[in-house]
């Protein structure tokens, strides 16, 4: 490491910490590439994640401008040096990549690469991707490579941690997909119950109107008005079901809009009044918004299914340098200590894990006969 052991260790630590902060696969890939280029002082860095068809599912670069990248054209295929790293899973350190017999050229807009260092990113026997650097910012020995054996060893350490970060990000995204599927199923059941109740009432009211139409036309007319009202409500529930059973819209709509939409649906689907207020909150990191949405959904499910509440209120607001989500109900409440001893957590463990996993904290205030307040606070926003 050219800057001495102290600064070198600091750089490695910073790179590893940066990788561990992200949960989205794309963010992890970009952080790995940027960290590698900075750590080894190279002009260019790239990371390719292979697909199953001889190309790359994702290819992330650092050191190339957006204009250059657009001019380069389509993503590369798995050939030449890239194929060697992916299929042979061995490091490659070259003084001039253009002189390697496997070199196959590149598009005219591609930057000129000379000295080259590449490594596979592996999880056991699986190759997750290929990480490579080019054009070390240093004096090169005549006909030699600017990248040293120490650089190769350092990049190998980074690649090992990159494999962990990338695997965790994939697991997180898979978990989120499963959570969304479970949530859609749960909402489908709730909306089905609500619409079924409306249709049952509609059928009874229509039967009553039919029985009254000859002997009491005035009452029959009133019942028919009620039929019209119930039919309109049932149509609203069905429209809500179509909207709400889309995949979670956090990325497109943001936390405030997503919460507002879901709470409007729950307000229509349940006898309890469900309200939402969101004020002064800016966009949060994706992981925090995801965690807040899931905590809100779990708390709302408990309040609407178990508490017997007449009113559930959800607020999202700023507090100092943080953002606070609060779900309050006027239901029967519970003793949190008794719930823990009985092994019935009402999702509290999951909610606390979600809060702490994004740098926040969860507070639960409840007592028998006094309702429940669940509050999640995260930094930022």
Number of C-alpha atoms within 10 A of each C-alpha: 16 11 9 8 10 9 12 16 13 12 17 20 11 13 22 19 11 16 23 17 13 20 20 18 19 15 14 23 27 17 21 27 26 21 22 25 22 17 20 25 20 22 16 23 27 23 27 27 18 21 14 7 9 12 17 17 13 15 19 18 21 23 17 15 10 11 9 13 17 11 13 16 12 9 14 15 15 19 16 14 20 26 17 19 23 25 13 11 19 12 20 17 21 19 21 17 22 17 11 12 9 14 13 12 10 13 11 10 13 14 14 11 16 16 21 24 26 25 24 28 28 20 16 8 7 11 18 20 28 26 31 25 27 28 22 22 13 12 8 14 9 8 10 12 22 25 24 15 12 12 18 18 12 17 25 18 13 21 22 14 19 28 20 16 24 26 18 18 21 17 15 16 15 12 12 13 14 12 13 17 15 12 18 18 13 14 20 16 12 18 23 16 14 19 21 14 14 19 18 12 16 22 15 13 21 19 15 15 23 15 13 16 15 10 9 11 14 13 14 21 15 12 22 20 15 17 21 14 13 19 17 13 17 20 15 15 22 16 12 19 20 10 13 20 18 10 12 19 14 16 11 9 11 17 23 21 14 17 24 15 15 19 22 16 22 23 17 19 24 16 14 17 18 23 16 19 13 16 10 10 17 14 12 16 12 17 15 23 19 19 22 27 19 19 27 22 18 17 26 23 18 15 27 22 11 13 20 17 21 15 17 25 17 23 18 23 19 19 15 10 9 14 21 22 20 23 23 22 28 18 21 17 21 17 13 18 10 11 13 13 9 9 8 12 15 17 13 20 13 13 25 18 15 22 23 15 13 20 11 20 18 21 14 14 15 18 14 12 13 14 20 25 21 21 22 24 24 24 17 17 18
